[in-house]
Amino acid sequence: MKKMIPISLMVSLLFISIQIPCAEQGFDKSEYAARRAKFMEKIPDCVAVILGATTPASDIQFYQNNDFYYLCGVEIPNAALIMDGIRKQSTL
């Protein structure tokens, strides 16, 4: 019985350490570029500035702004995305 506890503990830790691929890994860069291009079609004579989330206070986990992440896939605090509908360019 004493041998079963360490073995079951090792098996449990093994399953916890296995990483399963999921949606958090993001998309291909071309997917984000296509999203920005589609957005710029809607603002042909304008410039849009999309701000990312700010740096969180102390122990709070950082979460990126959903709109910002949807358009560029970047999880950097205090980032900004400038999208120029006239020139069809975007700058991070």
MOKA-V165080 format. One record per residue. N is the residue number from 0. RES is the residue in three letters. SS is DSSP state (@ for helix, = for strand, . for the rest). PHI is phi in degrees with one decimal (* if undefined). BURIAL is 1 if it has 9 or more other C-alpha atoms within 8 Angstrom, else 0. Layout:
n->[N & N]
res->[RES & RES]
ss->[SS & SS]
phi->[PHI & PHI]
burial->[BURIAL & BURIAL]
This chain:
n->[0 & 1 & 2 & 3 & 4 & 5 & 6 & 7 & 8 & 9 & 10 & 11 & 12 & 13 & 14 & 15 & 16 & 17 & 18 & 19 & 20 & 21 & 22 & 23 & 24 & 25 & 26 & 27 & 28 & 29 & 30 & 31 & 32 & 33 & 34 & 35 & 36 & 37 & 38 & 39 & 40 & 41 & 42 & 43 & 44 & 45 & 46 & 47 & 48 & 49 & 50 & 51 & 52 & 53 & 54 & 55 & 56 & 57 & 58 & 59 & 60 & 61 & 62 & 63 & 64 & 65 & 66 & 67 & 68 & 69 & 70 & 71 & 72 & 73 & 74 & 75 & 76 & 77 & 78 & 79 & 80 & 81 & 82 & 83 & 84 & 85 & 86 & 87 & 88 & 89 & 90 & 91]
res->[MET & LYS & LYS & MET & ILE & PRO & ILE & SER & LEU & MET & VAL & SER & LEU & LEU & PHE & ILE & SER & ILE & GLN & ILE & PRO & CYS & ALA & GLU & GLN & GLY & PHE & ASP & LYS & SER & GLU & TYR & ALA & ALA & ARG & ARG & ALA & LYS & PHE & MET & GLU & LYS & ILE & PRO & ASP & CYS & VAL & ALA & VAL & ILE & LEU & GLY & ALA & THR & THR & PRO & ALA & SER & ASP & ILE & GLN & PHE & TYR & GLN & ASN & ASN & ASP & PHE & TYR & TYR & LEU & CYS & GLY & VAL & GLU & ILE & PRO & ASN & ALA & ALA & LEU & ILE & MET & ASP & GLY & ILE & ARG & LYS & GLN & SER & THR & LEU]
ss->[. & @ & @ & @ & @ & @ & @ & @ & @ & @ & @ & @ & @ & @ & @ & @ & @ & . & . & . & . & . & @ & @ & @ & . & . & . & @ & @ & @ & @ & @ & @ & @ & @ & @ & @ & @ & @ & @ & . & . & . & . & . & = & = & = & = & = & . & . & . & . & . & . & . & . & . & . & . & . & . & . & @ & @ & @ & @ & @ & @ & @ & . & . & . & . & . & . & . & = & = & = & = & = & . & . & . & . & = & = & = & .]
phi->[* & -65.4 & -73.7 & -67.9 & -64.8 & -63.0 & -66.4 & -66.6 & -65.7 & -63.6 & -63.5 & -61.9 & -65.1 & -62.5 & -67.2 & -68.4 & -79.5 & -73.3 & -95.5 & -100.1 & -59.8 & -147.1 & -66.0 & -65.2 & -76.1 & 84.1 & -110.3 & -68.3 & -57.4 & -65.3 & -65.7 & -66.2 & -62.6 & -65.7 & -64.3 & -65.9 & -62.0 & -64.0 & -65.6 & -66.3 & -62.8 & -83.7 & -127.0 & -63.4 & -116.0 & -134.7 & -123.3 & -117.3 & -118.7 & -110.7 & -95.3 & -80.3 & -70.1 & -82.7 & -64.5 & -72.7 & -73.9 & 30.8 & -91.5 & -80.8 & -70.9 & -78.8 & -129.5 & -73.6 & -58.5 & -59.8 & -64.1 & -61.8 & -63.9 & -61.4 & -86.6 & -135.4 & 71.5 & -101.7 & -115.3 & -102.5 & -63.5 & 64.1 & -83.9 & -137.6 & -116.4 & -107.9 & -117.6 & -100.8 & -70.4 & -73.8 & -88.0 & 58.2 & -128.0 & -129.9 & -131.1 & -98.9]
burial->[0 & 0 & 0 & 0 & 0 & 0 & 0 & 0 & 0 & 0 & 0 & 0 & 0 & 0 & 0 & 0 & 0 & 0 & 0 & 0 & 0 & 0 & 0 & 0 & 0 & 0 & 0 & 0 & 0 & 0 & 0 & 1 & 1 & 0 & 1 & 1 & 1 & 0 & 0 & 1 & 0 & 0 & 1 & 0 & 0 & 0 & 1 & 1 & 0 & 1 & 1 & 1 & 1 & 0 & 0 & 0 & 0 & 0 & 0 & 0 & 0 & 0 & 0 & 1 & 1 & 0 & 0 & 1 & 1 & 1 & 1 & 1 & 1 & 0 & 0 & 0 & 1 & 1 & 1 & 1 & 1 & 1 & 1 & 1 & 1 & 0 & 0 & 1 & 0 & 1 & 0 & 0]
